[in-house]
């Protein structure tokens, strides 16, 4: 693997982010343009600013994309390039047709298709559903729980939410003058559209952050960055090649006590040198478990104490952040940090009860850990999406803001508030929910609250077909690109 490949991954990922910006611009500003509350230029400037803020404040979705959807052993920078190109092709096609398809699902589809081809047709390369233990609790992860269920559930919630909120507003405003309603919600819609832009950034910019982080983790763990110049040191992730080798050693059930002890010492050393973060805490906790398995009581006690200190340091950093302390929006952006002592202890107890090797299971848990997204990746992706947003997406704006249903400011307010809340809540839980699905179905629900024939059902049918085809179409392109690269010898 060369530096050129890594930089190509970053470049193509940013190209996807830019396209995502102008492709999904309509999601956050179509209603405010359609109701004529803001001009297109004003709406794009507002969306670019709020997208930037939203993209910077969270990373739960990025962690889902960087791990938890496909088996990392089948992922390489070349495979990631094919996945991104699959998503880009579908995004550009639907943009040319003026259809509001999901960039989120295009990326997930491209990633799954590319991973399937890379594994030579092994469907196990796609993580469909898996039980994981976090902070001592069993949680379900994988494509089914993080993508497919939200893909079906979020449009339903968006439609019902828009319908209920609009129905409530109709009941509250039935005796109000139309002039007052339009004037009041014309101003209120500026806030709801800003909220929508924030939620769009919170949900969508993080997908590319996860892809870039995944590529850099792979390059670091395979030793590609071993000779990296000091001025490029920021590209290195926390999981070094020697740490990766030690974790794999502990995943070997035939490892001797001496080998486990050696691996524990390396993980302790690696964890000690790292800055506060999940990798530091996870390495030190696993080192303590490995020391204990090798009957090194002193080593286990020291590593456990260092891991506890690392966990406290993470909590102190989170406590010092001011944004999560804001009312309403703040709690949705608060970091969720794994207590690795509780998690690995519970994992090992469950493994022992099932007749599995507890240390092997614990090592596998740490091996699958996705890193926190570095701040420079957040800033780079946020600015790229904001630039794409500023470029506009007039074809899709016309579809959502004018063709789907005739909107007044009160309708735009109801649709934006519903969709933004849905995106913020699902983004908090790391679900890869589509901005497009959320706002489009919210608009449909708002339109149906007035009367069901207010919707143009022929257009709705075209949009729904675009949604259904997004995952398999982008996945198919990613699959074919990887297969073609294998034929040419670029991918093994």
C-alpha positions, 0 to 999 in steps of 0.5 A: 500500500502506497501513500498515493493510494491513501491520498487518493482515498482522501481525495475521492472521499472529499469529492463524495462529500462535496457532491453530497453537499450540493446533492443534499442541499435541497434536503435542508433548504428546499422548504424554506425556498419553496415557501419564499421565506428566503431567497435561494442564495440566502438559504444556501448561505444559511445551510452551509453555515449550519451544516458546518456547525452540525458536522463538527459537534458529533461523531457517533455516525462516523464510528458506525461507518468506520466499523460495524457494517463490514468485516474490516479484514476485507477492506483496503484503501483500493476497496474503499475507493471502489465503494466511494465511486459506486456512491458517487455514480448513483448520486450524480445519476439521481441528481441529473434526474432531479430525484432526492435519493439518499447519499447515506444509503448510496455510501453504505450500498457501495461499501457493502458491495465492494466488501462482498466483491473483495471477499470473493462472494462471502456474504459474511463480509457484510455484518448483518446483525451482531450482539455487542456489549457496551458498558455491560449492556447488550446492544444490537449492531450491524447493517440490519439494525443501523441501516435497514431498520432505520431506512424503513422506520425513519420515513414512517416516523417522518411521515407520521410526525409531519402529519401529526405536527401539521394537524396540531398546528391546524387545530391551534391556528384554525381561528388565526388570520392567514396573514398572521400565520404566514408572517409568524411562521415566515420568521419561525421557519428561519429557525426550523431551517437552521435546525434542519441544516444543523441536523443535516451536518450532524448526520451526513458529514460524518459518513465521509469522516468515517470512511477517511478514518477507516482508511487511515486506521488500515494504513497505520495498522498495516505499517504503511505509515511506519516511515511517514515524515514527521510533518505528516504524522497527523495521518497516523491513527492510534492503532499501530502495527505492533499494537495490531500484531499484539491484539491478533496474538491475544486472539489466538486461543493457542497463545502460550502464557509467555506470548500473552505476557509479551503482548500485554507488555506491548499493549501497556506500552502503546496505551501509556504513550497515547493521548487520552482516548478510547484506544488508550483505555481499551489497550490498557484494559486488554493488557490488564486482562492479558496479564491476569491470564498469564498470572502476572498480578502486579502487571494486571493491577498496574494496567487496570489502574492506568485504564481507570485513569484513562477513562476518567481523563476522557470523562473530564474532557467531555465534561469540559465541552460547553456545547453538550450543556446547551438545552434541547440540542446539547444532549444530542451531541454529547459523547457516549464513551465505553467503559472498557473495564465493564465491557470487557469483563461482561464480554469475558463472563458471557464467553466463559458461560458459552464455553469460549475462550474469554481472552480471545473474545475480549481481544476481538472486541478491542480489535473491532474498535473504531477510533474517535475522529481526529479534529482535522478530519472533522474540519476538512469534511465539514468545510468540504460539505459546506462548499458543496452546499454553497454550490447549490442543488437546484434540480432537487430543490425544484422537486422538493420545494415546488413539485411535491406539494405546494408549501406555505411557511407553516408547512415548511416549519412543521416539515423541517422541525420533524425531519431535523429532530428525527435526524438529531436523535438517530445521529446521537445513536449512530444510526445512518439515517437518510436526510433525504428520506426524513425531510421528503416524508415529512413534507409528504405528511404535512401535505397529507394533513391538509388533504391526501390528494395534495400530493403528486403521487406520480412523483412520489412513486418515482422518488420511492423507486429511487430509494428502493434502488439506491442500496443495490444500485450503488452496491452493484457499482462498487461490486463491479469496480472491485471485480474489475480491479481484481481482474486487472490485478490491482486488488487481490 
